Amino acid sequence: MSEKIYGQFDLETIEKLADIVKNKDLGEITIADGDKVITVKGKKCPPPAPMGMPMPMAVGTASPAAQTAPEASATSAPVTGGKAVKAPIVGTFYAAPSPDSKPFVSVGDKIKKGGKYFLDNRKKSLIAFSVGNENISEGVRIIAAHIDSPRLDLKQHPLFEDGGCAYLKTHYYGGLRKYQWATIPLALHGVIIRADGTSVNVKLGDEPGDPVFCISDLLPHLAKEQNEKKLSQAFTGEGLNVLISQTPAEGSENEAVKEKAIALLNEKYGICEEDFISAELCLVPAQNAVDVGLDRSVIGAYGHDDFVCAYPALTAMLESKGEHTVITVLADKEETGSDGNTGMQCRILVDLIDELASAFEANPNVVRANSMCISADVHSAFDSNYPDVFEKRNSAIMACGITMSKYTGSGGKYSTNDASAEYVGYIRSLFAKHGVLWQTAELGKVDAGGGGTVAK
């Protein structure tokens, strides 16, 4: 009779799990048998080895199982139909109904009218499209939004110790206001690619009981000199160091706090300090979405820019049953100019239209010439606390409907795509036909600043 451990698993089972963790260089392994669960963790950092090949662009179809993978919470309403699938990390998609099943669709499969498909571009951007019954030469309908937001990216050598504390060095991403990121709770998100090519997903700071991280600020008693600086100079990019630990490792004499931090990361994720080199980790506000105001009329959350447009854009495509071919682009890198192979300036949308045209024996240039596109992004609303930056006659007003901007840019309409009067008239007619509440606006006064969208 086998010896029992805590009345759950026998010693032989635990030893086998320990061997698997050791031989496979795993960070941890968990098995469950009914209500019995055991986790065995390893502490050895994987040895260096050649990096794996880059992840190819994935292709799939949108199906009920793949379209929705909601992340349940303790207060979620019970599921009344279908099967709830809790994604392990934001951005998870399913290319097949189960691990042992064939993919919904494979690269090279024929595109069919009435079908819904998606392209996963390096796990950074997504193009989803619904093929209508109309002749593709009549053009496609495109709506483009972005799914990146301002954040604090970790540098490739981020971990250091100073003054008895361990910190992470950051490089801010996008147009953030640095002073807003001090002293707020931060969560750590991203992926780490180990030296052997295996990946580790990181999501720490969002769940109840998770630790959070923060950037320190001066107490008022010592902030006299800081208070005299310009707002843009009071906080510097190199000063956005994130506090992560202050407990020293036992028996260590040099950089004991840093050593302890590495040990904690290794225990949780099976990584070593060198793995930061091939990681994409960022810090974002550790905040769940909340209702704002007594009337709960406003949503307060990180990432409004531009999830507020990305979600309805994708939903509209999934619900599309019309004659038109509809394409939704959820792009990366908008916050930094839409460059790179996952930004709107890459050729993937052009390539997709070429493929659609080829599938139905059409001229891709004709398809593009007859296509229409909307750039969906957030807009500013008139704020009576800061009236000097708004030109009131051409400002959006809260609760007065969605905003249509003929152009964005800054100053003399730099970096903008000014829509034609004919196209604006066409959009107006659609709003009127479908009873959409809307308004027009510019992004503040002409010389107050400005900004662009994926339309650039």
C-alpha positions in Angstrom: 0.0 0.0 0.0 1.4 3.4 -1.0 2.3 6.0 1.5 -0.2 8.9 1.4 0.9 12.6 1.4 -1.7 14.9 3.0 -4.3 12.4 2.2 -4.3 13.4 -1.5 -1.5 12.0 -3.7 0.8 9.1 -3.1 4.6 9.6 -2.9 5.2 7.8 -6.2 3.0 10.3 -8.1 4.7 13.3 -6.5 8.2 11.9 -7.4 7.1 11.4 -11.0 5.9 14.9 -11.2 9.2 16.2 -9.7 11.1 14.2 -12.4 9.0 15.7 -15.2 9.7 19.2 -13.9 13.4 18.6 -13.6 13.9 16.8 -16.9 11.8 19.2 -18.9 13.1 22.3 -17.2 9.6 23.5 -16.3 8.8 26.3 -13.9 6.0 24.3 -12.4 3.4 21.6 -13.2 -0.2 21.2 -11.8 -2.5 18.1 -12.0 -6.0 17.7 -10.7 -8.0 14.7 -9.8 -11.6 15.7 -9.0 -11.2 18.2 -6.1 -7.6 17.2 -5.5 -5.0 19.5 -6.9 -1.2 19.4 -6.6 1.5 21.8 -7.9 5.2 20.9 -8.1 7.5 23.8 -8.8 11.1 23.8 -10.1 13.8 26.3 -9.3 16.3 25.6 -12.0 16.5 28.2 -14.7 16.5 26.7 -18.2 20.0 26.5 -19.7 20.8 28.7 -22.8 19.9 27.2 -26.1 19.2 28.6 -29.6 16.0 30.6 -29.9 13.0 29.1 -31.5 11.6 30.2 -34.8 9.4 33.3 -34.8 5.7 32.6 -34.4 4.0 32.6 -37.9 0.9 34.6 -38.6 -2.1 32.5 -37.7 -5.3 32.2 -39.7 -8.7 31.0 -38.6 -12.4 31.4 -38.8 -14.6 33.1 -36.4 -16.9 30.6 -34.7 -19.1 30.8 -31.5 -16.3 29.1 -29.5 -13.6 31.3 -30.9 -15.4 34.6 -30.9 -16.0 34.7 -27.1 -13.6 33.7 -24.4 -14.9 35.8 -21.5 -12.8 36.1 -18.4 -15.2 35.3 -15.5 -15.0 37.1 -12.2 -16.3 36.2 -8.7 -19.4 38.4 -9.4 -20.1 37.3 -12.9 -23.7 36.3 -13.7 -24.2 32.6 -14.2 -23.9 31.3 -17.8 -27.3 30.5 -19.1 -26.3 29.1 -22.5 -23.3 27.7 -24.2 -20.0 27.0 -22.5 -17.9 29.7 -20.8 -14.2 29.5 -21.6 -11.8 31.4 -19.3 -8.8 32.6 -21.3 -5.5 32.3 -19.5 -4.4 35.7 -20.6 -5.9 38.6 -22.6 -5.5 38.1 -26.3 -6.0 34.3 -26.2 -7.7 32.9 -29.3 -8.6 29.3 -30.2 -7.8 28.0 -33.7 -9.7 24.8 -33.1 -12.6 23.7 -31.0 -10.3 21.4 -28.9 -6.6 20.5 -28.7 -7.2 17.3 -30.6 -9.5 18.7 -33.3 -8.7 20.0 -36.7 -8.3 23.8 -37.1 -11.4 25.7 -38.1 -9.5 26.7 -41.2 -5.9 26.4 -42.4 -3.6 28.6 -44.5 -4.4 27.8 -48.1 -8.1 27.0 -47.6 -10.5 28.6 -50.1 -12.3 31.8 -48.9 -16.0 31.4 -49.4 -18.9 33.9 -49.5 -20.7 34.1 -46.2 -17.6 33.0 -44.3 -16.1 34.8 -41.3 -12.3 34.7 -40.9 -9.5 36.3 -39.0 -5.7 36.9 -39.3 -3.7 36.9 -36.1 -0.7 39.1 -36.9 2.1 38.0 -34.6 -0.2 38.1 -31.6 -0.1 41.9 -31.7 -2.8 42.9 -34.2 -5.9 41.3 -35.6 -7.8 41.5 -38.9 -11.3 39.9 -38.9 -13.5 39.9 -42.0 -16.9 38.7 -43.2 -17.3 37.9 -46.9 -20.5 39.3 -48.3 -22.6 38.1 -51.3 -21.9 41.3 -53.2 -19.4 41.2 -56.0 -16.0 41.9 -54.4 -15.3 44.4 -57.2 -17.8 46.7 -55.6 -15.3 47.2 -52.8 -15.1 46.4 -49.1 -16.1 48.2 -46.0 -13.3 48.7 -43.5 -13.3 49.9 -39.9 -9.9 50.3 -38.3 -9.2 50.8 -34.6 -6.1 50.2 -32.4 -5.6 48.0 -29.4 -2.4 49.4 -27.9 -2.5 52.0 -25.1 0.1 54.1 -23.3 2.1 52.0 -20.9 5.5 51.5 -19.2 7.6 48.9 -21.1 10.5 47.2 -19.2 13.9 47.8 -20.6 15.9 44.7 -21.6 18.2 45.1 -18.5 15.5 46.3 -16.1 16.4 44.9 -12.7 18.6 46.8 -10.3 19.0 47.5 -6.5 19.5 50.8 -4.9 18.9 52.1 -1.3 17.8 48.7 0.0 15.1 48.3 -2.7 14.8 46.4 -6.0 13.4 48.3 -9.0 12.6 47.8 -12.6 13.7 50.3 -15.2 11.1 51.3 -17.7 10.8 53.1 -21.1 7.4 54.7 -21.5 5.4 53.9 -24.6 3.0 56.3 -26.3 1.7 59.7 -25.3 1.4 59.3 -21.6 1.6 62.1 -19.0 4.3 60.9 -16.7 3.1 62.5 -13.5 -0.1 60.4 -13.7 1.8 57.2 -13.3 3.4 57.9 -9.9 2.0 56.3 -6.7 -0.8 54.4 -8.5 -1.0 50.6 -8.2 0.5 48.9 -11.3 0.1 45.4 -12.8 2.7 43.5 -14.7 1.6 42.1 -18.1 3.4 40.4 -21.0 5.3 37.4 -22.2 8.8 36.1 -21.6 10.6 33.9 -24.1 13.2 31.7 -22.4 16.5 30.8 -23.9 15.1 27.5 -25.1 12.3 29.1 -27.0 9.5 28.3 -24.6 7.2 31.1 -23.5 5.8 32.3 -20.2 2.7 34.5 -19.9 2.8 37.0 -17.1 -0.2 38.7 -15.6 0.3 39.8 -12.1 -1.6 42.5 -10.2 -5.1 42.2 -11.5 -6.6 39.4 -9.4 -7.7 39.7 -5.8 -4.8 38.9 -3.5 -2.2 39.7 -6.2 0.7 42.1 -5.2 0.9 45.3 -7.2 3.8 47.6 -8.0 4.3 51.4 -7.9 6.5 54.3 -8.7 7.4 56.4 -5.7 7.0 60.2 -5.4 8.3 62.8 -2.9 6.3 63.5 0.2 5.1 67.1 0.4 7.6 68.1 3.1 10.5 67.5 0.7 8.9 68.6 -2.6 9.7 72.3 -2.6 12.2 72.2 -5.5 10.0 69.7 -7.4 7.0 72.0 -7.0 8.9 74.8 -8.7 9.6 72.8 -11.9 7.5 72.7 -15.0 5.1 69.8 -15.0 7.0 68.2 -17.9 10.2 68.3 -16.0 9.1 67.3 -12.5 9.0 63.6 -13.6 11.5 62.2 -16.1 11.4 59.1 -18.2 14.5 57.7 -16.5 12.9 58.4 -13.1 9.9 56.1 -13.7 11.5 53.2 -11.8 9.0 50.7 -10.4 9.5 49.3 -6.9 9.1 45.6 -6.8 10.9 44.3 -3.6 12.8 45.2 -0.5 13.4 41.9 1.3 17.0 40.6 1.1 18.0 37.0 0.3 19.3 35.2 3.4 23.0 34.7 3.5 23.7 37.0 0.6 26.1 40.0 0.9 26.0 41.7 -2.5 22.7 43.0 -4.0 20.7 40.7 -1.6 17.4 42.4 -2.4 17.8 42.0 -6.1 18.8 38.4 -5.6 15.7 37.8 -3.6 13.6 39.4 -6.3 15.1 37.1 -8.9 14.5 34.1 -6.7 10.8 35.0 -6.4 10.4 35.5 -10.1 12.1 32.1 -10.7 9.8 30.4 -8.2 6.7 31.8 -9.9 7.7 31.8 -13.6 10.8 29.6 -13.8 12.9 32.4 -15.3 16.3 33.9 -14.7 17.5 37.5 -15.0 18.9 36.9 -18.5 15.4 36.1 -19.8 14.4 39.7 -19.5 16.4 40.2 -22.7 13.9 38.3 -24.8 10.8 39.5 -22.9 8.0 42.0 -23.7 6.7 43.1 -20.3 4.9 46.2 -19.4 3.3 47.9 -16.4 -0.3 49.2 -16.6 -2.7 50.6 -14.1 -4.0 47.8 -11.8 -7.6 48.9 -12.0 -10.8 47.2 -12.9 -13.5 49.1 -14.9 -15.9 51.1 -12.6 -18.9 53.3 -13.0 -18.3 57.0 -12.4 -20.9 59.3 -11.0 -24.1 59.0 -9.1 -25.9 58.2 -12.3 -23.3 55.7 -13.4 -23.2 57.4 -16.8 -19.4 57.2 -17.3 -17.0 54.3 -17.4 -13.7 54.7 -15.7 -11.0 52.3 -16.9 -7.5 52.0 -18.3 -7.3 51.5 -22.1 -10.4 53.5 -23.3 -8.1 54.6 -26.0 -9.0 52.6 -28.0 -10.9 49.5 -26.6 -14.0 51.7 -26.6 -13.9 51.5 -30.4 -12.2 48.2 -30.9 -14.9 46.2 -29.2 -17.9 47.5 -31.1 -15.9 47.4 -34.4 -15.2 43.6 -33.9 -18.8 43.0 -32.7 -20.2 44.7 -35.7 -18.2 42.5 -38.0 -19.2 39.3 -36.2 -22.9 40.3 -36.5 -22.6 41.3 -40.1 -25.1 39.5 -42.4 -25.2 42.1 -45.2 -24.2 42.1 -48.8 -20.9 43.9 -48.3 -17.6 42.3 -47.4 -16.7 43.9 -44.0 -13.1 44.1 -42.6 -12.3 45.1 -39.0 -8.6 46.0 -38.3 -7.4 46.1 -34.7 -4.0 47.5 -35.2 -0.9 47.8 -32.9 1.6 50.6 -32.6 -0.9 53.5 -33.1 0.4 55.2 -30.0 3.9 55.4 -31.6 3.0 56.3 -35.2 1.5 53.0 -36.6 4.9 51.8 -37.8 6.4 48.3 -37.6 5.1 45.0 -39.0 2.0 45.0 -36.7 1.1 48.7 -37.2 -1.3 50.1 -39.7 1.5 51.1 -42.0 2.5 47.5 -42.7 1.2 45.8 -45.9 -1.0 43.1 -44.3 -4.3 44.9 -45.2 -3.1 45.4 -48.7 -2.1 41.8 -49.0 -5.5 40.7 -47.6 -7.4 42.7 -50.2 -5.2 41.2 -52.9 -6.1 37.7 -51.6 -9.8 38.5 -51.5 -9.7 39.8 -55.0 -7.8 36.8 -56.2 -10.2 34.4 -54.5 -13.1 35.8 -56.6 -11.1 36.6 -59.8 -11.3 40.4 -59.3 -8.8 43.2 -59.9 -7.4 44.2 -56.5 -6.9 47.8 -57.6 -10.6 48.0 -58.5 -11.5 46.6 -55.1 -9.4 49.2 -53.3 -10.7 52.0 -55.5 -14.3 51.2 -54.5 -13.7 50.5 -50.8 -14.5 52.7 -47.9 -12.9 53.0 -44.5 -13.6 54.5 -41.1 -10.9 55.2 -38.6 -12.4 54.6 -35.2 -10.7 56.3 -32.2 -11.5 58.2 -29.0 -12.2 61.9 -29.0 -12.0 64.7 -26.5 -15.1 66.3 -25.0 -15.4 69.9 -23.8 -14.1 70.1 -20.2 -15.3 73.2 -18.2 -12.3 72.8 -15.9 -10.0 73.5 -18.9 -12.0 75.7 -21.3 -9.0 77.5 -22.7 -7.9 74.6 -24.9 -11.3 74.1 -26.6 -13.1 76.0 -29.3 -16.6 75.5 -28.0 -18.5 75.7 -31.3 -16.5 72.8 -32.7 -16.1 70.7 -29.6 -17.8 67.4 -28.6 -20.2 67.6 -25.7 -20.8 64.7 -23.3 -23.9 62.6 -23.8 -24.6 64.2 -27.2 -23.8 61.2 -29.3 -20.8 59.8 -31.1 -18.3 62.2 -32.7 -17.5 62.4 -36.4 -14.2 64.2 -37.2 -13.6 65.1 -40.8 -9.9 65.5 -40.0 -7.5 65.3 -37.0 -3.8 66.2 -37.0 -2.3 69.3 -35.4 -1.6 72.8 -36.3 -2.1 73.2 -40.1 -3.7 69.8 -40.4 -0.3 68.0 -40.3 -0.4 64.2 -40.2 -4.0 63.9 -41.1 -6.3 62.2 -43.7 -8.9 64.9 -44.5 -12.1 63.1 -45.6 -13.9 64.3 -48.7 -17.1 66.2 -48.5 -18.8 63.4 -50.5 -17.7 60.8 -48.0 -18.8 62.9 -45.0 -22.2 63.3 -46.7 -22.5 59.6 -47.2 -21.8 58.9 -43.5 -24.3 61.6 -42.5 -26.9 59.8 -44.6 -26.2 56.5 -42.9 -26.5 58.1 -39.4 -29.9 59.6 -40.4 -31.2 56.4 -41.9 -30.4 54.4 -38.8 -31.3 57.0 -36.2 -27.7 57.4 -34.8 -27.2 60.3 -32.4 -24.0 62.1 -33.5 -22.1 65.4 -33.5 -19.0 66.8 -35.2 -15.9 68.1 -33.4 -12.2 69.0 -33.7 -9.6 68.0 -31.2 -9.3 71.3 -29.3 -8.2 74.7 -30.6 -6.1 74.8 -33.7 -2.8 75.7 -31.9 -3.5 73.9 -28.6 -2.0 70.6 -29.6 -3.8 67.9 -31.6 -3.3 64.2 -32.5 -3.9 61.6 -35.1 -5.4 58.1 -35.6 -4.5 55.0 -37.6 -5.6 57.0 -40.6 -2.5 59.2 -39.9 
